[in-house]
Amino acid sequence: MSAEAPPVKARGLVKRYKEVLAVDHVDLNVHEGDVYGFLGPNGAGKTTTLRMALGLIMPTEGTVELFGEDPIRAGARALEGVAGFVEAPRFYPYLSARKNLELLAALDGRDARSRIDEVLEVVELSPRAEHRVGGFSHGMRQRLGIASALLRRPRLLILDEPATGLDPAGMRDMRLLIRRLAEDGITVLLSSHQLPEVQELCDRVAIVDSGRVVYEGALAELRRQGGAGYRLRTTDDARALGVARAQPGIEHAGAGEHGLSFQAGEPEVAELSLALARAGVGILALTPELATLEDLFFRLTESDGASGAAASRARGEGPIGLAGQTHVTSTPTAVKIG
Amino acid sequence: MSSAVAASPPAGTPALARPRRPSTATVWRWELRKLVSQKRTYLGIGLAAILPLIFVVVQNVHQHQGQGHGGENVFFSEITQSGLATPVLMLLFMSVFMLPLIAALVAGDIVANEDGNGTLKTILTRSVDRGQVIAAKALAAITYAVIAVYVSAVVATAAGVASWGFKSITTFSGTVVPAPKGLLLVFAANACYLIPLLSVTCIGVLLSTATRNSAASVVGTLGVVILLLIVAQIPGLEGIRPYLLTEQFENWHGLLRTPTDWAPIAHSAWVCALYAVPALFAAYLVFLRRDVAGG
């Protein structure tokens, strides 16, 4: 394990099951300290990619490295400092929660066994520690899955839909726990269908569709480029609209029921505010309106998403799905925006 | 997982130092603990224990009704003369089908069950290599087969001795050996029988790894045994009989002759190795390269 190597680096990952191409040349770059969201519709290839990352299934092509080690070649050595689960965490139903953790601690070595009480406390399963896992609810198993991951003192935590099947309170607690872990310096790779969860927790994302990465990068950048708009209310909207339309860099300026709307970069917005002042128009409110992750997700993955992406790549042109000002740089393996 | 508790430090301290990884012996011990915790484990052990008891009870009833004992084997006539005849006869009865079935119950299930339940991926994302896991599973299945054979032997010996006494016993050669030596021979005979049984176990582990289906693996292992038994009966194939795994089930007879005939034991050792080693190696290779996506 190299201290300098990134937590996850995947290059050209392909997984083919006979005629089905489950993962199609996926590149991933998870950096130290990231809370990295891995998004995509059902069947997009997220879980298959995570399985390859954990060395559970062999890639048809490509490589994946965890802290510089290939889990296929290096085996368990590549998983040092890595923990998590794909799909629902699975345990031995005929053993108690504590016995399950003792087993996993034995397979971890080190001081893992001494941490069992601590991790049970973290996930609030101490009162049920001696109960058989066979009688646990889905939510309790998810929490036990987190506990089993924490036993390993991970530097990288890979979680596949950790909030699936949890009630609202459980989902909130799971989010709080993940945030807390991230604050403690753990890099988190989070696969999720819960877009608000990803929006709240993640700083970088990869969006996959039909086995391909259609976006990878900072979430803020995606949202900014996916439709960074502004809403403006002034003392004189009609005059303000004229000023805005005359101002270079201001696009799609228009008037509506709740004031003006336009799209622009931050320097152009600053220039506009000065121009309005010079024109004697007072600004009552200037509000940035970023596209939600949900908007962007559907733009990237629905309708012409995959085929559009493929077509764009084939033509070597952008943009795909996102709003007009988004630029797409095509590579053989991924489409990047920005 | 309340926010208050969740907010407590989870101790995700980076650990850059290369940690000491668990040994295969540790993985093996946990495989045994898993076996001990499952009801199905006791089904096989129970069968191994109860059949000698049924045998002894039935023979006692026959004895009180004044009925004689049939059978061509020398030990049939010994049943009521020495308690040590019971474990020999039980080994004779159970060696062809029952003990292979008991061994297959665990060997055929030990990988496939975990694959189906999804727990294989749980243990393969810890600090143990795939080679360690398959080695530990094979060792656990072998341990179980050894325990089943000796449970049967101990119960048969105890029940036989309780019914008919700890007396000298007559071997296949007609030589009478004193009870302590007879007891030693009984347990050595069971050890010899383990040679082909462990080959059956290895075949079970291979099928469990390759098919990912517990029932298919258990039935398949027994199917191999039955197939070889049938092949042994086909006229014209006498030449291959000495090399059939099922023919080695009788290797222990050499121990109960005077002088001891080691030839069938030595022969069975290398013949069984021809079955066991490729099966285990194939199981290892399949397990090393397989996709684990079950559960």
Interface residues (C-beta under 8 A of the other chain):
Chain A: M1 A3 R51 L54 G55 L56 I57 M58 G75 A76 L79 E80 G81 V82 A83 G84 F85 V86 E87 A88 P89 R90 F91 Y92 P93 Y94 L95 K99 L103 L104 A106 L107 D108 G109 R110 R115 E118 V119 E121 V122 V123 E124 R143 I146 S148 L150 R152 R153 P154 R155 L157 G170 R172 D173 M174 L176 L177 R180 L181 D184 G185 I186
Chain B: M1 S2 S3 V5 A6 A7 S8 P9 P10 A11 G12 T13 P14 A15 L16 R18 P19 R20 R21 P22 T26 V27 R29 W30 R33 K34 S37 Q38 K39 N117 G118 T119 K121 T122 I123 L124 T125 R126 S127 V128 D129 R130 G131 Q132 R289 D291 V292 A293 G295
